[in-house]
Amino acid sequence: MCGRYTHLFTWAQLHRLMSLGNLTPEEQQQIDAQLIKRFNVAPQQNAPVIIADGPVRHLAFYRWGLIPFWSKDDSIANRTINARSETIATSPAFREAFKRHRCLVPVSGFYEWQILEGSTRKQPWYIHAPDNGIIFFAGVFDEWASPEARDATPLRTFSILTTAANEFMRTLHTRMPVVLSPAQRDQWLDPAASLKSLEPLFVPSDPALLAAYRVSTKVNSVRFDDPACIQPVEPEPEAPTLFS
C-alpha cells in the first residue's frame, strides 16, 4: 500500500530523466508554481504525474484517488488511491484506465507504518532510493465529470498500482507500490503495449533499490508538510515490564 509520499524534485530533473516535451514560458511558470517541494502528499490532493500524448510526454497535476468516468459521485476516491495489480485488468474501477490511461507517478520517497509488536502504536518509516533519486510508480488515471455540474471542467484523478511486498518491505507491510525501471517506464507509457505484455511488470522490485529509516509520527497528520516529516528519529525505548 502507499498512503503518503514526497516529491522534492524539479521539472528539469524530470525532463532529463523522461524526455518531457518543452514548455512555453507561460507553461513553465505554471509548472514552477505547482511543483513545489512536498513532504507529505496525501490522498485527495493534487500531485504530479507523467502522461504520454502520442510520442510526447508531459507533466500534469491530477488529484490522488481515482474516480472512474462512470461514477455517479466522487465518494469512491477514498477507496481508490491504490489499485491492486493482480486485479486491475478486471476491476470495474480500473480496467478502462489500465487499457487507455496509464501514467507514471514520480516520487522522492514514500511512507509506511510498521505495526509494533505488543503495542497499538505504529512506527512510520520513510522509504527512498539509496541515492535519493526519483522513484517512478506505475499509475493509472481517469477523467470524471459530475452529473450535477455539466458545465464544469472534468476532473482528472489517478491511482498507484501495488503488488506484493519484496523481502525488504515485508517487515513493514504486505504490499508495496509497483516500481518501474527506466525500460519499464517506456513500456508502461506506450499506448501500443498489449495488456498481456504489461503483466510481468507487476512484480516486487529488487530490494536493493530501496532504503528506509524511522521518522516522526508528525507525518501521521496531513497538517504537517515540512522537512521535519523526513528527519530520521531514533527508535523509542521499550516500555518497562513487570519483570524488568
BADRENSE-422449 format. One record per residue (C-alpha): x, y, z; residue number from 1. Coordinates in nm, 3 decimals. Each point is the difference from the previous one (the first is absolute). Layout:
N
<site <X; Y; Z>; NUM>
...
% end
This chain:
244
<site <0.000; 0.000; 0.000>; 1>
<site <0.103; 0.360; -0.043>; 2>
<site <-0.186; 0.265; 0.199>; 3>
<site <0.245; 0.293; 0.016>; 4>
<site <0.309; 0.104; -0.193>; 5>
<site <0.233; 0.288; -0.083>; 6>
<site <0.110; 0.183; -0.313>; 7>
<site <0.311; 0.212; 0.038>; 8>
<site <0.121; 0.009; -0.362>; 9>
<site <-0.005; 0.269; -0.269>; 10>
<site <-0.154; 0.004; -0.345>; 11>
<site <0.351; 0.008; -0.148>; 12>
<site <0.086; -0.327; 0.176>; 13>
<site <-0.314; -0.167; -0.135>; 14>
<site <0.066; 0.144; -0.346>; 15>
<site <0.348; -0.147; -0.002>; 16>
<site <-0.116; -0.346; 0.112>; 17>
<site <-0.319; -0.029; -0.203>; 18>
<site <0.061; 0.227; -0.302>; 19>
<site <-0.305; 0.213; 0.070>; 20>
<site <-0.131; 0.234; -0.268>; 21>
<site <0.132; 0.355; 0.005>; 22>
<site <-0.207; 0.270; 0.165>; 23>
<site <-0.092; 0.352; -0.099>; 24>
<site <0.102; 0.268; 0.252>; 25>
<site <-0.361; 0.018; 0.118>; 26>
<site <-0.022; -0.379; 0.045>; 27>
<site <0.332; -0.002; 0.185>; 28>
<site <-0.130; 0.265; 0.236>; 29>
<site <-0.311; -0.205; 0.072>; 30>
<site <0.203; -0.316; 0.064>; 31>
<site <0.240; 0.180; 0.232>; 32>
<site <-0.294; 0.133; 0.201>; 33>
<site <-0.138; -0.352; 0.053>; 34>
<site <0.316; -0.207; 0.026>; 35>
<site <0.106; 0.116; 0.343>; 36>
<site <0.169; -0.232; 0.247>; 37>
<site <-0.253; -0.218; 0.177>; 38>
<site <0.092; -0.208; 0.305>; 39>
<site <-0.338; -0.158; 0.072>; 40>
<site <-0.217; -0.047; -0.309>; 41>
<site <-0.336; -0.144; 0.107>; 42>
<site <-0.302; -0.147; -0.180>; 43>
<site <-0.242; 0.249; -0.157>; 44>
<site <0.286; 0.242; -0.067>; 45>
<site <0.140; 0.096; -0.340>; 46>
<site <0.335; -0.154; -0.088>; 47>
<site <0.222; -0.029; -0.309>; 48>
<site <-0.037; -0.286; -0.247>; 49>
<site <0.165; -0.066; -0.335>; 50>
<site <-0.227; -0.078; -0.292>; 51>
<site <0.065; -0.080; -0.367>; 52>
<site <-0.179; 0.196; -0.272>; 53>
<site <0.108; -0.201; -0.302>; 54>
<site <0.381; 0.015; -0.012>; 55>
<site <0.014; 0.304; 0.231>; 56>
<site <0.008; -0.029; 0.378>; 57>
<site <-0.138; 0.264; 0.230>; 58>
<site <-0.008; 0.078; 0.369>; 59>
<site <-0.353; 0.050; 0.129>; 60>
<site <-0.162; 0.047; 0.341>; 61>
<site <-0.288; -0.233; 0.084>; 62>
<site <-0.183; -0.074; 0.323>; 63>
<site <0.102; -0.312; 0.190>; 64>
<site <-0.290; -0.245; 0.031>; 65>
<site <-0.139; -0.123; -0.332>; 66>
<site <-0.363; 0.073; -0.086>; 67>
<site <-0.115; -0.224; -0.288>; 68>
<site <-0.168; 0.181; -0.289>; 69>
<site <-0.325; -0.184; 0.073>; 70>
<site <-0.023; 0.091; 0.368>; 71>
<site <-0.309; 0.191; 0.115>; 72>
<site <0.196; 0.194; 0.264>; 73>
<site <0.355; 0.040; 0.129>; 74>
<site <-0.036; -0.199; 0.324>; 75>
<site <0.177; -0.301; -0.152>; 76>
<site <0.327; 0.196; -0.003>; 77>
<site <0.055; -0.081; 0.368>; 78>
<site <0.037; -0.368; -0.095>; 79>
<site <0.199; 0.030; -0.321>; 80>
<site <0.331; 0.160; 0.089>; 81>
<site <0.158; -0.339; -0.073>; 82>
<site <-0.086; -0.260; -0.265>; 83>
<site <0.092; -0.365; 0.050>; 84>
<site <0.204; -0.105; -0.303>; 85>
<site <-0.129; -0.358; 0.031>; 86>
<site <-0.357; 0.110; -0.080>; 87>
<site <0.044; 0.324; -0.193>; 88>
<site <-0.088; -0.159; -0.335>; 89>
<site <-0.342; -0.109; 0.129>; 90>
<site <-0.086; 0.253; 0.270>; 91>
<site <-0.295; 0.221; -0.108>; 92>
<site <0.166; 0.303; 0.157>; 93>
<site <0.334; -0.039; -0.179>; 94>
<site <-0.022; -0.222; -0.309>; 95>
<site <-0.077; 0.277; -0.250>; 96>
<site <0.269; 0.225; 0.148>; 97>
<site <0.246; -0.290; -0.024>; 98>
<site <-0.081; -0.040; -0.368>; 99>
<site <0.008; 0.365; -0.103>; 100>
<site <0.133; 0.231; 0.272>; 101>
<site <0.330; -0.115; 0.146>; 102>
<site <0.235; 0.245; 0.168>; 103>
<site <0.312; 0.020; 0.213>; 104>
<site <-0.009; 0.137; 0.353>; 105>
<site <0.342; 0.148; 0.085>; 106>
<site <0.088; 0.010; 0.370>; 107>
<site <0.306; 0.077; 0.208>; 108>
<site <-0.108; -0.249; 0.266>; 109>
<site <-0.304; -0.142; 0.171>; 110>
<site <-0.116; -0.089; 0.349>; 111>
<site <-0.108; -0.325; 0.156>; 112>
<site <-0.118; -0.071; 0.352>; 113>
<site <0.142; -0.298; 0.189>; 114>
<site <-0.217; -0.172; 0.257>; 115>
<site <0.196; -0.020; 0.325>; 116>
<site <-0.022; -0.332; 0.177>; 117>
<site <-0.196; 0.019; 0.324>; 118>
<site <-0.111; 0.356; -0.068>; 119>
<site <-0.287; 0.185; -0.163>; 120>
<site <0.242; 0.260; -0.136>; 121>
<site <0.145; -0.008; -0.350>; 122>
<site <0.347; 0.119; -0.092>; 123>
<site <0.021; 0.200; -0.325>; 124>
<site <0.293; -0.072; -0.232>; 125>
<site <0.124; 0.200; -0.296>; 126>
<site <0.092; -0.215; -0.300>; 127>
<site <0.220; 0.149; -0.272>; 128>
<site <0.261; -0.087; -0.261>; 129>
<site <0.349; -0.056; 0.150>; 130>
<site <0.133; 0.285; -0.216>; 131>
<site <-0.308; 0.216; 0.075>; 132>
<site <-0.090; -0.004; -0.367>; 133>
<site <-0.351; 0.018; -0.141>; 134>
<site <-0.213; -0.315; 0.025>; 135>
<site <-0.268; -0.059; -0.263>; 136>
<site <-0.319; -0.187; 0.091>; 137>
<site <-0.237; -0.153; -0.252>; 138>
<site <-0.326; 0.193; 0.002>; 139>
<site <-0.331; 0.030; -0.181>; 140>
<site <-0.228; 0.300; -0.037>; 141>
<site <-0.351; 0.081; -0.110>; 142>
<site <-0.212; 0.303; -0.085>; 143>
<site <-0.327; 0.057; 0.182>; 144>
<site <-0.274; 0.259; -0.031>; 145>
<site <-0.265; 0.044; 0.266>; 146>
<site <-0.350; -0.069; -0.135>; 147>
<site <-0.119; 0.293; 0.210>; 148>
<site <0.244; 0.251; -0.151>; 149>
<site <-0.015; -0.050; -0.374>; 150>
<site <0.193; 0.316; -0.087>; 151>
<site <0.282; -0.065; 0.248>; 152>
<site <0.349; -0.090; -0.118>; 153>
<site <0.049; -0.380; 0.023>; 154>
<site <0.210; -0.116; 0.293>; 155>
<site <0.302; -0.220; -0.064>; 156>
<site <0.097; -0.238; 0.278>; 157>
<site <0.254; -0.279; 0.039>; 158>
<site <0.084; -0.314; 0.195>; 159>
<site <0.330; -0.173; 0.082>; 160>
<site <0.037; -0.369; -0.084>; 161>
<site <0.111; -0.234; 0.277>; 162>
<site <0.139; -0.351; 0.015>; 163>
<site <0.121; -0.246; 0.263>; 164>
<site <0.278; 0.135; 0.221>; 165>
<site <0.359; -0.099; -0.075>; 166>
<site <0.232; -0.136; 0.267>; 167>
<site <0.104; 0.349; 0.105>; 168>
<site <-0.352; 0.139; 0.035>; 169>
<site <-0.153; -0.311; 0.158>; 170>
<site <0.112; 0.103; 0.349>; 171>
<site <-0.214; 0.314; -0.036>; 172>
<site <-0.301; -0.106; -0.207>; 173>
<site <-0.132; -0.280; -0.220>; 174>
<site <-0.042; 0.232; -0.301>; 175>
<site <0.217; 0.253; -0.183>; 176>
<site <-0.030; 0.226; -0.306>; 177>
<site <0.096; -0.134; -0.343>; 178>
<site <0.342; 0.159; -0.062>; 179>
<site <0.108; 0.028; -0.365>; 180>
<site <0.350; -0.005; -0.147>; 181>
<site <0.093; 0.238; -0.287>; 182>
<site <-0.086; -0.256; -0.269>; 183>
<site <-0.322; -0.094; 0.177>; 184>
<site <-0.107; 0.365; 0.019>; 185>
<site <0.013; 0.026; -0.378>; 186>
<site <-0.197; -0.321; -0.035>; 187>
<site <-0.263; 0.111; 0.251>; 188>
<site <-0.062; 0.329; -0.181>; 189>
<site <-0.007; -0.159; -0.346>; 190>
<site <-0.365; 0.008; -0.117>; 191>
<site <0.074; -0.283; -0.242>; 192>
<site <0.117; -0.238; 0.274>; 193>
<site <-0.228; -0.300; 0.040>; 194>
<site <-0.151; -0.047; 0.343>; 195>
<site <0.147; -0.351; 0.010>; 196>
<site <0.350; 0.140; -0.051>; 197>
<site <-0.044; 0.230; 0.300>; 198>
<site <-0.084; -0.274; 0.249>; 199>
<site <0.368; -0.098; 0.057>; 200>
<site <0.056; 0.352; 0.136>; 201>
<site <-0.223; -0.073; 0.299>; 202>
<site <0.270; -0.162; 0.211>; 203>
<site <0.170; 0.120; 0.320>; 204>
<site <0.302; 0.216; -0.076>; 205>
<site <0.359; -0.097; 0.077>; 206>
<site <0.047; 0.057; 0.377>; 207>
<site <0.334; 0.171; -0.074>; 208>
<site <-0.188; 0.288; -0.164>; 209>
<site <-0.146; 0.117; 0.331>; 210>
<site <0.125; 0.127; 0.335>; 211>
<site <-0.198; 0.109; 0.306>; 212>
<site <0.022; 0.166; 0.339>; 213>
<site <-0.238; 0.089; 0.283>; 214>
<site <-0.164; 0.342; 0.002>; 215>
<site <-0.216; 0.200; 0.238>; 216>
<site <-0.371; -0.067; 0.046>; 217>
<site <-0.051; 0.360; -0.115>; 218>
<site <-0.052; -0.148; -0.345>; 219>
<site <-0.319; -0.164; 0.128>; 220>
<site <-0.176; 0.336; -0.034>; 221>
<site <-0.059; 0.157; -0.340>; 222>
<site <0.045; 0.339; 0.171>; 223>
<site <0.374; -0.060; 0.012>; 224>
<site <0.177; 0.050; -0.331>; 225>
<site <0.354; 0.112; 0.072>; 226>
<site <0.354; -0.145; 0.015>; 227>
<site <-0.063; -0.130; 0.354>; 228>
<site <-0.211; -0.275; -0.157>; 229>
<site <0.309; -0.169; -0.147>; 230>
<site <0.244; 0.061; 0.283>; 231>
<site <0.132; -0.330; 0.144>; 232>
<site <-0.093; -0.084; 0.359>; 233>
<site <0.138; -0.251; 0.244>; 234>
<site <-0.218; -0.299; 0.092>; 235>
<site <-0.196; 0.059; 0.316>; 236>
<site <0.118; -0.204; 0.301>; 237>
<site <-0.218; -0.293; 0.092>; 238>
<site <-0.234; 0.060; 0.289>; 239>
<site <0.112; -0.173; 0.322>; 240>
<site <-0.187; -0.316; 0.091>; 241>
<site <-0.087; -0.145; 0.340>; 242>
<site <0.311; -0.216; -0.010>; 243>
<site <0.245; 0.262; -0.130>; 244>
% end
